[in-house]
């Protein structure tokens, strides 16, 4: 029962998450100048109309999950694919598919917010020498918050909002620049927003993945869907040497060493526990609880499914927004005064 080294899994995940984060940071940087182009009547970021439109990276729409939820309902009920923010829908559907394949693979391998959260608690551990845990009774109560938020959005959008109302909203000026409003959320931050984000940062220094664990409704939805995933992390008690490394290093605070199969909705499929396990055959990914799957292959599937979805969207013309240059020219200058309908 020789020791095994799977640290490459962690480095691959870090490279993927932080590489995507840097790309999105650059996309946001470009988007800022895209918006400034219209706010300054073309004096910033000069070029042809097509060049200006191409400077807007569609990936930024991944920060519009509520709009994507509305678009998904419209697509399912009416067969209409959102042409205003199509990449938001593509990314949302890709995240749902990943949850069906390997737990919350989107959270563990793709999500830039997850990468930031992961980095903050590690920074806190370096500063204070440890991270802290919230008492179990309070932990359960706090974790319910993200499910309450998820239930609220599902109730309002999926159950109560009729398709014709979604179609009307999607065709309106507010939705056409929902990404611009999201940009202003950060560039024109209110005192309330600044205080809230600062508080969240401080809490994340002390507690592992505070946002993901307690507040993210997106992650809550993916966690529930992950129950249907045929791929699970399983532990072979006969091969386990009970070193405790899997439990100690789990970002989701799961007692992996005590479980036969990790089926919690909190599991992000990050494979951190697998990468830390030194005993061959003790902790693996299994298909339907039986056949072992190479963890490197599971990580490869996550990459292929996510970027494959984007590639397919591009090939079928479901990636770039249909909002025209003239529409942006008309709407963006009045964005700060445009309220939700």
Residue frames as qw, qx, qy, qz and C-alpha x, y, z in Angstrom:
[[0.000, 0.889, 0.457, 0.000, 0.00, 0.00, 0.00],
 [0.517, 0.004, 0.020, 0.856, 2.54, 2.58, -1.13],
 [0.014, 0.669, 0.255, -0.698, 2.01, 6.31, -0.79],
 [0.442, 0.570, 0.521, 0.456, 0.67, 8.24, -3.76],
 [0.186, -0.389, -0.038, 0.901, 1.18, 11.83, -4.81],
 [0.231, 0.652, 0.652, 0.311, -1.78, 13.68, -6.29],
 [0.188, -0.620, -0.163, 0.744, -0.71, 17.22, -5.53],
 [0.150, 0.039, 0.550, 0.821, -0.95, 17.91, -9.27],
 [0.074, -0.650, -0.730, -0.199, -4.74, 18.02, -8.80],
 [0.244, -0.796, -0.303, 0.464, -4.46, 21.03, -6.51],
 [0.253, -0.421, 0.313, 0.813, -2.04, 22.86, -8.80],
 [0.107, 0.290, 0.736, 0.602, -4.23, 22.15, -11.81],
 [0.133, -0.773, -0.620, 0.006, -7.26, 23.54, -9.98],
 [0.278, -0.716, -0.081, 0.635, -5.40, 26.63, -8.79],
 [0.240, -0.170, 0.510, 0.808, -4.08, 27.27, -12.30],
 [0.025, 0.481, 0.753, 0.448, -7.54, 26.89, -13.81],
 [0.207, -0.813, -0.517, 0.167, -9.39, 29.02, -11.25],
 [0.285, -0.715, 0.021, 0.638, -6.86, 31.80, -11.00],
 [0.274, -0.010, 0.592, 0.758, -6.22, 31.79, -14.73],
 [0.008, -0.635, -0.686, -0.354, -9.93, 32.30, -15.29],
 [0.276, -0.817, -0.330, 0.384, -10.02, 34.96, -12.59],
 [0.308, -0.454, 0.266, 0.793, -7.23, 36.91, -14.31],
 [0.154, 0.269, 0.694, 0.650, -9.01, 36.57, -17.64],
 [0.133, -0.771, -0.612, -0.114, -12.26, 37.89, -16.15],
 [0.330, -0.707, -0.111, 0.615, -10.38, 40.71, -14.47],
 [0.229, -0.178, 0.477, 0.829, -9.03, 41.67, -17.88],
 [0.013, 0.502, 0.748, 0.434, -12.50, 41.28, -19.38],
 [0.225, -0.821, -0.465, 0.244, -13.87, 43.61, -16.70],
 [0.322, -0.517, 0.162, 0.777, -11.09, 46.08, -17.42],
 [0.131, 0.102, 0.641, 0.749, -11.99, 46.04, -21.12],
 [0.098, -0.662, -0.725, -0.164, -15.68, 46.30, -20.29],
 [0.247, -0.713, -0.267, 0.599, -15.04, 49.42, -18.22],
 [0.129, -0.364, 0.359, 0.850, -13.57, 51.16, -21.27],
 [0.030, 0.357, 0.811, 0.462, -16.38, 49.79, -23.43],
 [0.150, -0.781, -0.588, 0.147, -18.89, 51.54, -21.17],
 [0.257, -0.636, 0.001, 0.728, -16.75, 54.68, -20.99],
 [0.231, 0.079, 0.611, 0.753, -16.81, 54.83, -24.78],
 [0.096, -0.627, -0.667, -0.391, -20.55, 55.46, -24.69],
 [0.349, -0.783, -0.377, 0.350, -20.45, 57.70, -21.62],
 [0.288, -0.579, 0.183, 0.741, -17.88, 59.98, -23.27],
 [0.592, 0.720, 0.127, -0.338, -19.56, 59.96, -26.69],
 [0.887, 0.427, 0.033, 0.172, -16.78, 57.98, -28.32],
 [0.117, 0.889, -0.404, 0.179, -13.71, 59.82, -27.05],
 [0.448, -0.477, 0.747, -0.119, -12.58, 56.70, -25.14],
 [0.558, 0.020, 0.822, 0.112, -11.79, 53.44, -26.98],
 [0.443, 0.594, -0.167, -0.650, -12.07, 54.68, -30.51],
 [0.213, -0.116, 0.912, 0.330, -12.73, 52.41, -33.48],
 [0.383, -0.128, -0.605, -0.686, -15.46, 51.11, -35.74],
 [0.702, -0.285, 0.120, -0.642, -18.80, 50.05, -34.29],
 [0.940, 0.026, -0.334, -0.072, -17.92, 46.40, -34.80],
 [0.516, 0.337, -0.564, 0.550, -14.55, 46.84, -33.11],
 [0.273, -0.390, 0.399, -0.783, -16.17, 48.50, -30.09],
 [0.859, -0.180, -0.031, -0.478, -18.77, 45.74, -29.77],
 [0.880, 0.152, -0.426, 0.147, -16.06, 43.05, -29.98],
 [0.210, 0.464, -0.562, 0.651, -14.17, 44.73, -27.14],
 [0.631, -0.338, 0.310, -0.625, -16.98, 43.64, -24.82],
 [0.187, 0.198, -0.962, 0.017, -16.16, 40.10, -23.62],
 [0.664, -0.311, -0.409, -0.543, -19.39, 38.05, -23.27],
 [0.588, -0.084, -0.736, 0.325, -17.90, 36.14, -20.32],
 [0.031, -0.152, 0.417, -0.896, -18.79, 39.01, -18.00],
 [0.625, -0.237, -0.262, -0.697, -22.41, 37.87, -18.30],
 [0.605, -0.099, -0.771, 0.170, -21.53, 35.01, -15.96],
 [0.119, -0.079, -0.553, 0.821, -22.21, 37.52, -13.18],
 [0.476, -0.021, -0.065, -0.877, -25.89, 37.70, -14.17],
 [0.034, -0.036, -0.998, 0.041, -27.27, 34.41, -12.76],
 [0.338, 0.432, 0.596, -0.586, -30.76, 35.76, -12.02],
 [0.475, 0.552, -0.237, -0.644, -31.16, 36.91, -15.60],
 [0.232, 0.285, -0.898, -0.244, -29.86, 33.49, -16.69],
 [0.195, 0.195, 0.901, -0.335, -32.50, 31.78, -14.53],
 [0.475, 0.553, 0.252, -0.637, -35.22, 33.81, -16.23],
 [0.397, 0.536, -0.553, -0.500, -33.72, 33.04, -19.62],
 [0.003, 0.131, -0.991, -0.017, -33.61, 29.32, -18.81],
 [0.380, 0.385, 0.712, -0.448, -37.30, 29.29, -17.95],
 [0.477, 0.633, -0.062, -0.606, -38.11, 31.12, -21.18],
 [0.237, 0.444, -0.795, -0.338, -36.00, 28.68, -23.19],
 [0.111, 0.043, 0.984, -0.134, -37.66, 25.64, -21.61],
 [0.343, 0.496, 0.642, -0.475, -41.24, 26.91, -21.75],
 [0.469, 0.771, 0.115, -0.415, -41.22, 28.84, -25.01],
 [0.833, 0.229, 0.312, 0.396, -38.16, 27.58, -26.86],
 [0.253, 0.933, -0.026, 0.256, -36.80, 31.15, -27.02],
 [0.767, -0.144, -0.161, 0.604, -33.05, 31.49, -26.41],
 [0.190, -0.910, -0.108, 0.353, -32.10, 34.81, -24.84],
 [0.666, 0.523, 0.126, 0.516, -30.30, 36.88, -27.49],
 [0.101, -0.947, 0.083, -0.293, -29.58, 39.83, -25.18],
 [0.263, -0.683, 0.656, -0.184, -27.31, 38.06, -22.68],
 [0.915, 0.144, -0.308, -0.217, -26.92, 34.60, -24.27],
 [0.505, 0.374, -0.687, 0.364, -23.59, 33.79, -22.64],
 [0.369, -0.344, 0.533, -0.679, -25.19, 34.21, -19.20],
 [0.895, 0.012, 0.090, -0.436, -27.56, 31.38, -20.07],
 [0.786, 0.387, -0.476, 0.072, -24.77, 29.27, -21.57],
 [0.182, 0.439, -0.696, 0.539, -22.59, 29.61, -18.46],
 [0.584, -0.231, 0.415, -0.659, -25.56, 28.93, -16.17],
 [0.942, 0.129, -0.093, -0.296, -26.55, 25.76, -18.04],
 [0.621, 0.445, -0.594, 0.253, -22.90, 24.62, -18.13],
 [0.132, -0.412, 0.654, -0.620, -22.73, 25.03, -14.33],
 [0.797, -0.086, 0.250, -0.543, -25.91, 22.94, -13.92],
 [0.894, 0.302, -0.322, -0.079, -24.49, 20.20, -16.16],
 [0.341, 0.488, -0.677, 0.432, -21.24, 20.19, -14.19],
 [0.463, -0.326, 0.534, -0.627, -23.22, 19.74, -10.97],
 [0.928, 0.083, 0.042, -0.360, -24.86, 16.68, -12.49],
 [0.788, 0.423, -0.426, 0.137, -21.49, 15.25, -13.52],
 [0.638, 0.034, -0.522, 0.565, -19.13, 15.98, -10.61],
 [0.339, -0.602, -0.493, 0.530, -20.75, 17.60, -7.63],
 [0.101, 0.962, 0.136, -0.213, -20.38, 21.39, -7.65],
 [0.754, 0.070, 0.247, 0.605, -17.54, 21.23, -10.14],
 [0.226, 0.795, 0.182, 0.533, -18.28, 24.79, -11.24],
 [0.439, -0.886, 0.052, -0.140, -17.77, 26.05, -7.68],
 [0.801, -0.472, 0.260, 0.261, -14.64, 24.01, -7.09],
 [0.682, 0.002, 0.428, 0.593, -12.87, 24.49, -10.42],
 [0.316, 0.565, 0.436, 0.626, -14.35, 27.43, -12.32],
 [0.190, -0.908, -0.357, -0.112, -16.00, 30.09, -10.15],
 [0.397, 0.502, -0.247, 0.728, -13.76, 33.17, -9.71],
 [0.462, -0.669, 0.126, -0.569, -15.65, 34.16, -6.55],
 [0.953, -0.298, -0.055, 0.010, -14.78, 30.75, -5.14],
 [0.737, 0.295, -0.205, 0.573, -11.12, 31.36, -6.02],
 [0.001, -0.643, 0.215, -0.735, -11.15, 34.70, -4.18],
 [0.736, -0.548, 0.046, -0.394, -12.91, 33.18, -1.18],
 [0.959, -0.061, -0.148, 0.234, -10.37, 30.36, -1.11],
 [0.530, 0.437, -0.228, 0.690, -7.51, 32.83, -1.21],
 [0.261, -0.690, 0.139, -0.661, -8.96, 35.01, 1.56],
 [0.843, -0.503, 0.035, -0.188, -9.34, 32.25, 4.15],
 [0.881, 0.089, -0.142, 0.442, -5.83, 31.04, 3.36],
 [0.225, 0.603, -0.193, 0.741, -4.60, 34.59, 3.92],
 [0.571, -0.647, 0.084, -0.498, -6.46, 34.62, 7.22],
 [0.961, -0.235, -0.099, 0.109, -4.82, 31.35, 8.22],
 [0.664, 0.320, -0.199, 0.645, -1.38, 32.85, 7.56],
 [0.066, -0.650, 0.146, -0.743, -2.19, 35.97, 9.55],
 [0.624, -0.519, 0.224, -0.539, -3.85, 34.32, 12.55],
 [0.072, -0.389, 0.910, -0.120, -2.23, 30.89, 12.38],
 [0.174, 0.239, 0.951, -0.091, -5.58, 29.15, 11.99],
 [0.336, -0.288, -0.414, -0.795, -9.13, 29.43, 10.73],
 [0.304, -0.030, 0.655, -0.692, -12.13, 29.32, 13.02],
 [0.204, -0.285, -0.872, -0.343, -15.33, 27.31, 12.96],
 [0.445, -0.296, 0.050, -0.843, -18.81, 28.46, 13.87],
 [0.378, -0.073, 0.822, -0.419, -20.59, 26.31, 16.50],
 [0.082, 0.160, 0.926, 0.332, -22.67, 23.55, 14.91],
 [0.131, 0.659, 0.690, -0.269, -26.06, 24.91, 15.96],
 [0.116, 0.774, -0.018, -0.622, -25.25, 28.33, 14.46],
 [0.122, -0.309, 0.742, 0.582, -23.60, 26.76, 11.41],
 [0.191, 0.384, 0.889, 0.164, -26.78, 24.90, 10.45],
 [0.127, 0.804, 0.442, -0.376, -28.86, 28.04, 10.87],
 [0.008, -0.701, 0.299, 0.648, -26.50, 30.17, 8.80],
 [0.192, -0.104, 0.842, 0.493, -26.27, 27.57, 6.03],
 [0.274, 0.583, 0.761, -0.074, -30.04, 27.75, 5.64],
 [0.100, 0.723, 0.039, -0.682, -29.72, 31.39, 4.49],
 [0.036, 0.353, -0.662, -0.661, -28.42, 30.46, 1.04],
 [0.056, 0.276, 0.939, 0.196, -31.24, 27.94, 0.58],
 [0.121, 0.714, 0.521, -0.451, -33.81, 30.53, 1.62],
 [0.096, 0.633, -0.270, -0.719, -32.36, 32.95, -0.95],
 [0.021, -0.102, 0.873, 0.477, -32.37, 30.19, -3.57],
 [0.106, 0.490, 0.861, -0.087, -35.99, 29.32, -2.78],
 [0.128, 0.719, 0.236, -0.640, -36.95, 32.98, -3.04],
 [0.119, 0.489, -0.507, -0.699, -35.47, 33.38, -6.53],
 [0.009, 0.094, 0.951, 0.295, -36.96, 30.10, -7.73],
 [0.127, 0.595, 0.721, -0.332, -40.36, 31.10, -6.35],
 [0.152, 0.721, 0.052, -0.674, -40.30, 34.56, -7.91],
 [0.176, 0.502, -0.590, -0.608, -38.80, 33.59, -11.29],
 [0.088, 0.055, -0.960, -0.260, -39.68, 29.96, -11.93],
 [0.011, 0.426, 0.887, -0.179, -43.05, 29.68, -10.19],
 [0.091, 0.722, 0.446, -0.521, -44.58, 33.15, -10.21],
 [0.083, 0.604, -0.283, -0.741, -43.14, 35.04, -13.19],
 [0.782, 0.461, 0.399, -0.127, -45.02, 34.13, -16.40],
 [0.675, 0.073, 0.435, 0.591, -43.10, 33.62, -19.62],
 [0.288, 0.787, 0.334, 0.431, -44.61, 36.66, -21.30],
 [0.322, -0.946, 0.030, 0.032, -43.40, 38.85, -18.42],
 [0.689, -0.398, 0.381, 0.471, -39.88, 37.43, -18.77],
 [0.557, 0.417, 0.463, 0.549, -39.97, 38.06, -22.51],
 [0.032, 0.941, 0.213, 0.260, -41.10, 41.63, -21.91],
 [0.518, -0.810, 0.173, 0.213, -38.38, 42.18, -19.30],
 [0.720, -0.127, 0.433, 0.527, -35.65, 40.75, -21.54],
 [0.430, 0.596, 0.414, 0.537, -36.69, 43.09, -24.34],
 [0.181, -0.965, -0.192, -0.002, -36.51, 46.15, -22.09],
 [0.313, 0.816, -0.307, 0.376, -33.73, 48.71, -21.77],
 [0.529, -0.694, 0.421, -0.245, -32.88, 47.76, -18.19],
 [0.927, -0.108, 0.351, 0.071, -32.03, 44.17, -19.05],
 [0.723, 0.641, -0.030, 0.256, -30.05, 45.19, -22.12],
 [0.274, 0.678, -0.437, 0.524, -27.55, 46.94, -19.86],
 [0.822, -0.552, -0.064, -0.123, -27.86, 44.72, -16.78],
 [0.843, 0.022, -0.125, 0.522, -24.15, 44.06, -17.17],
 [0.226, 0.569, -0.090, 0.786, -23.48, 47.80, -17.10],
 [0.553, -0.687, -0.007, -0.471, -25.53, 48.15, -13.91],
 [0.927, -0.302, -0.111, 0.194, -23.45, 45.34, -12.42],
 [0.609, 0.319, -0.136, 0.713, -20.27, 47.25, -13.32],
 [0.123, -0.667, 0.057, -0.732, -21.63, 50.37, -11.60],
 [0.804, -0.547, -0.204, -0.112, -22.29, 48.26, -8.52],
 [0.818, -0.239, -0.065, 0.519, -18.50, 48.16, -8.08],
 [0.446, 0.296, 0.078, 0.841, -17.30, 51.37, -9.75],
 [0.215, -0.506, -0.013, -0.836, -19.94, 53.57, -8.13],
 [0.499, -0.237, -0.803, 0.221, -20.15, 51.69, -4.86],
 [0.412, -0.743, -0.129, -0.511, -22.52, 52.96, -2.19],
 [0.172, -0.562, 0.633, -0.504, -21.52, 53.14, 1.46],
 [0.845, -0.143, 0.323, -0.402, -23.82, 50.22, 2.23],
 [0.916, 0.362, -0.172, 0.011, -22.21, 48.09, -0.47],
 [0.362, 0.639, -0.551, 0.397, -18.69, 49.01, 0.65],
 [0.434, -0.461, 0.578, -0.515, -19.46, 48.18, 4.29],
 [0.935, 0.027, 0.182, -0.304, -21.13, 44.89, 3.33],
 [0.824, 0.461, -0.298, 0.142, -18.22, 43.77, 1.15],
 [0.110, 0.633, -0.601, 0.476, -15.70, 44.79, 3.81],
 [0.662, -0.330, 0.478, -0.474, -17.59, 42.81, 6.44],
 [0.968, 0.207, 0.008, -0.144, -17.74, 39.81, 4.13],
 [0.572, 0.600, -0.479, 0.289, -13.99, 40.05, 3.54],
 [0.195, -0.557, 0.622, -0.514, -13.27, 40.18, 7.27],
 [0.840, -0.133, 0.355, -0.388, -15.53, 37.21, 8.00],
 [0.903, 0.393, -0.170, -0.020, -13.88, 35.27, 5.16],
 [0.239, 0.660, -0.625, 0.341, -10.48, 35.80, 6.78],
 [0.408, -0.362, 0.681, -0.489, -11.67, 33.96, 9.89],
 [0.729, 0.130, 0.603, -0.298, -14.04, 31.38, 8.42],
 [0.300, -0.101, 0.795, 0.518, -13.43, 29.17, 5.39],
 [0.029, -0.247, -0.711, -0.658, -15.43, 30.20, 2.34],
 [0.144, 0.331, 0.580, -0.730, -17.94, 32.25, 4.32],
 [0.445, 0.336, -0.172, -0.812, -19.79, 33.51, 1.23],
 [0.464, 0.145, -0.790, -0.372, -19.94, 30.11, -0.44],
 [0.208, -0.113, -0.928, 0.287, -20.94, 28.25, 2.71],
 [0.021, 0.446, 0.668, -0.596, -23.62, 30.57, 4.02],
 [0.221, 0.602, 0.160, -0.751, -24.83, 33.08, 1.45],
 [0.118, 0.318, -0.635, -0.694, -24.47, 31.93, -2.18],
 [0.735, 0.259, 0.376, -0.501, -27.86, 30.86, -3.63],
 [0.612, 0.563, -0.481, -0.279, -26.13, 29.80, -6.86],
 [0.165, 0.374, -0.895, 0.181, -24.05, 27.27, -4.95],
 [0.506, 0.017, 0.663, -0.551, -27.12, 26.11, -3.02],
 [0.784, 0.413, 0.001, -0.463, -28.90, 25.24, -6.27],
 [0.539, 0.526, -0.655, -0.067, -25.86, 23.45, -7.67],
 [0.142, -0.316, 0.857, -0.383, -25.48, 21.55, -4.40],
 [0.692, 0.150, 0.487, -0.512, -29.01, 20.18, -4.58],
 [0.766, 0.518, -0.237, -0.299, -28.55, 19.17, -8.21],
 [0.212, 0.579, -0.784, 0.078, -25.28, 17.44, -7.30],
 [0.637, -0.160, 0.649, -0.383, -27.25, 14.80, -5.38],
 [0.870, 0.393, 0.193, -0.226, -28.01, 13.26, -8.78],
 [0.262, 0.748, -0.594, -0.136, -24.36, 13.09, -9.83],
 [0.984, 0.025, -0.171, -0.038, -23.19, 9.54, -10.67],
 [0.614, 0.377, -0.435, 0.539, -19.63, 10.50, -9.70],
 [0.559, -0.801, -0.004, -0.216, -18.91, 10.61, -5.99],
 [0.182, 0.607, -0.686, 0.358, -15.87, 10.64, -3.73],
 [0.905, -0.314, -0.202, -0.203, -15.73, 7.33, -1.87],
 [0.145, -0.686, 0.660, -0.270, -13.52, 6.09, 0.96],
 [0.837, 0.034, -0.545, -0.031, -12.25, 2.54, 1.31],
 [0.584, -0.736, 0.223, -0.260, -11.99, 1.95, 5.04],
 [0.962, -0.132, 0.112, 0.212, -9.71, -1.08, 4.56],
 [0.672, 0.403, 0.010, 0.621, -7.14, 1.02, 2.70],
 [0.121, -0.895, 0.005, -0.429, -7.56, 4.15, 4.84],
 [0.607, 0.078, -0.525, 0.591, -4.67, 4.84, 7.23],
 [0.370, -0.828, -0.421, 0.021, -6.76, 7.37, 9.20],
 [0.505, 0.029, -0.100, 0.857, -4.22, 10.17, 8.90],
 [0.032, -0.762, -0.477, 0.437, -7.05, 12.74, 8.91],
 [0.238, -0.235, 0.312, 0.889, -5.60, 14.76, 6.04],
 [0.009, 0.429, 0.706, 0.564, -8.79, 14.56, 3.97],
 [0.275, -0.794, -0.538, 0.060, -10.95, 16.02, 6.73],
 [0.422, -0.586, -0.067, 0.688, -8.36, 18.59, 7.81],
 [0.204, -0.213, 0.407, 0.865, -7.94, 19.99, 4.29],
 [0.145, 0.572, 0.757, 0.280, -11.56, 19.90, 3.09],
 [0.046, 0.156, 0.028, 0.986, -12.54, 23.51, 2.23],
 [0.508, -0.400, -0.387, -0.657, -16.18, 22.62, 2.93],
 [0.296, -0.401, 0.635, -0.590, -15.41, 21.32, 6.46],
 [0.884, -0.036, -0.248, -0.394, -16.77, 17.85, 5.68],
 [0.580, -0.503, 0.628, -0.127, -15.74, 14.91, 7.94],
 [0.671, 0.457, -0.496, -0.310, -14.45, 12.93, 4.94],
 [0.152, 0.358, -0.898, 0.204, -12.53, 10.45, 7.10],
 [0.383, 0.053, 0.756, -0.529, -15.76, 9.36, 8.77],
 [0.684, 0.418, 0.076, -0.593, -17.77, 8.93, 5.58],
 [0.682, 0.068, 0.690, 0.234, -18.03, 6.03, 3.18],
 [0.376, 0.490, 0.516, 0.594, -19.27, 8.27, 0.39],
 [0.098, -0.330, -0.157, 0.925, -19.23, 12.08, 0.23],
 [0.092, 0.537, 0.734, 0.406, -22.75, 13.00, -0.83],
 [0.139, -0.660, -0.388, 0.628, -23.15, 16.33, 0.93],
 [0.371, 0.844, 0.323, 0.215, -24.49, 19.31, -1.09],
 [0.254, -0.921, 0.191, 0.225, -21.58, 21.25, 0.43],
 [0.702, -0.183, 0.503, 0.469, -19.03, 19.20, -1.54],
 [0.294, 0.802, -0.140, -0.500, -17.65, 21.34, -4.36],
 [0.918, 0.342, 0.154, 0.127, -15.93, 18.49, -6.19],
 [0.083, 0.927, -0.366, -0.025, -12.62, 20.33, -5.77],
 [0.932, 0.147, -0.294, 0.153, -10.84, 17.00, -5.09],
 [0.029, -0.766, 0.487, -0.419, -8.72, 18.61, -2.38],
 [0.768, -0.392, 0.434, -0.263, -9.34, 15.65, -0.09],
 [0.957, 0.258, 0.099, 0.087, -8.32, 13.21, -2.83],
 [0.504, 0.734, -0.288, 0.352, -5.18, 15.21, -3.59],
 [0.226, -0.700, 0.528, -0.424, -4.10, 15.10, 0.07],
 [0.933, -0.216, 0.203, -0.206, -4.77, 11.39, 0.64],
 [0.015, 0.678, -0.725, -0.120, -1.43, 9.50, 0.81],
 [0.513, -0.103, 0.845, -0.108, -2.86, 5.96, 0.87],
 [0.230, 0.150, -0.725, -0.632, -3.43, 4.20, -2.43],
 [0.354, -0.286, -0.835, -0.309, -7.03, 3.13, -2.91],
 [0.148, -0.350, -0.686, 0.620, -8.25, 4.85, 0.26],
 [0.226, 0.681, 0.306, -0.626, -9.97, 7.82, -1.34],
 [0.239, 0.025, 0.691, 0.682, -11.09, 7.83, -4.96],
 [0.493, 0.257, -0.041, -0.830, -13.80, 9.00, -7.30],
 [0.298, 0.101, 0.947, 0.064, -16.26, 6.28, -8.16],
 [0.369, -0.015, -0.464, -0.805, -18.94, 5.92, -10.79],
 [0.739, -0.306, -0.329, -0.502, -22.28, 4.97, -9.24],
 [0.632, -0.596, 0.394, -0.301, -20.40, 3.95, -6.10],
 [0.970, -0.009, 0.238, 0.058, -18.64, 1.08, -7.84],
 [0.797, 0.362, 0.094, 0.474, -16.10, 1.65, -10.60],
 [0.427, -0.647, 0.022, 0.632, -13.12, 3.85, -9.73],
 [0.484, 0.824, 0.177, 0.234, -12.46, 6.86, -11.98],
 [0.613, 0.048, -0.088, 0.784, -9.08, 8.49, -12.41],
 [0.130, -0.799, -0.326, 0.489, -9.37, 11.92, -10.69],
 [0.182, -0.372, 0.388, 0.823, -7.30, 13.49, -13.48],
 [0.044, 0.306, 0.789, 0.532, -9.93, 12.28, -15.94],
 [0.117, -0.753, -0.624, 0.174, -12.71, 13.78, -13.79],
 [0.176, -0.680, 0.004, 0.712, -10.90, 17.13, -13.81],
 [0.151, -0.100, 0.642, 0.745, -10.44, 16.83, -17.58],
 [0.015, 0.548, 0.803, 0.235, -14.19, 16.21, -18.01],
 [0.122, -0.789, -0.373, 0.473, -14.96, 19.40, -16.07],
 [0.146, -0.505, 0.319, 0.789, -12.75, 21.44, -18.38],
 [0.091, 0.106, 0.797, 0.587, -14.14, 19.82, -21.53],
 [0.010, -0.654, -0.756, -0.006, -17.77, 20.23, -20.50],
 [0.102, -0.789, -0.240, 0.556, -17.44, 23.87, -19.50],
 [0.041, -0.547, 0.393, 0.738, -15.34, 25.13, -22.39],
 [0.154, 0.178, 0.877, 0.418, -17.07, 22.74, -24.75],
 [0.095, 0.737, 0.639, -0.200, -20.36, 24.44, -23.88],
 [0.020, -0.773, 0.065, 0.631, -18.85, 27.82, -24.72],
 [0.148, -0.269, 0.716, 0.627, -17.42, 26.49, -27.96],
 [0.157, 0.430, 0.867, 0.198, -20.77, 25.03, -28.96],
 [0.063, 0.816, 0.405, -0.408, -22.49, 28.31, -28.14],
 [0.057, -0.624, 0.345, 0.699, -20.08, 30.17, -30.40],
 [0.149, -0.021, 0.853, 0.500, -20.60, 27.70, -33.25],
 [0.038, 0.571, 0.809, 0.137, -24.38, 28.04, -32.98],
 [0.044, 0.465, 0.120, 0.876, -24.35, 31.85, -32.61],
 [0.571, -0.699, -0.387, -0.187, -25.55, 31.76, -28.99],
 [0.670, -0.257, -0.274, 0.640, -22.63, 33.54, -27.36],
 [0.220, 0.024, 0.019, 0.975, -22.50, 37.18, -28.49],
 [0.160, 0.564, 0.535, -0.608, -25.19, 39.68, -27.52],
 [0.326, 0.556, 0.609, 0.462, -27.59, 40.97, -30.17],
 [0.110, -0.886, -0.240, 0.382, -27.70, 44.44, -28.59],
 [0.598, 0.630, 0.167, 0.466, -26.61, 46.88, -31.29],
 [0.450, 0.030, -0.144, 0.881, -24.11, 49.70, -31.06],
 [0.150, -0.445, -0.196, -0.861, -26.88, 52.27, -31.48],
 [0.661, -0.589, -0.415, -0.212, -28.88, 50.71, -28.64],
 [0.683, -0.313, -0.297, 0.589, -25.87, 50.90, -26.32],
 [0.258, 0.224, 0.056, 0.938, -25.31, 54.47, -27.52],
 [0.361, -0.548, -0.301, -0.692, -28.87, 55.35, -26.55],
 [0.747, -0.542, -0.359, -0.141, -29.20, 53.46, -23.26],
 [0.728, -0.109, -0.367, 0.569, -25.81, 53.54, -21.50],
 [0.154, 0.364, -0.148, 0.907, -25.66, 57.35, -21.01],
 [0.524, -0.453, 0.006, -0.721, -28.88, 57.11, -18.98],
 [0.662, -0.046, -0.743, 0.088, -27.87, 53.90, -17.16],
 [0.203, 0.013, -0.647, 0.735, -27.47, 55.48, -13.71],
 [0.393, 0.054, 0.215, -0.892, -31.03, 56.81, -13.89],
 [0.644, 0.018, -0.585, -0.493, -32.54, 53.62, -15.31],
 [0.460, -0.280, 0.666, -0.516, -34.38, 51.73, -12.58],
 [0.097, 0.067, 0.991, 0.071, -35.61, 48.16, -12.49],
 [0.388, -0.210, -0.431, -0.787, -39.03, 48.04, -14.22]]
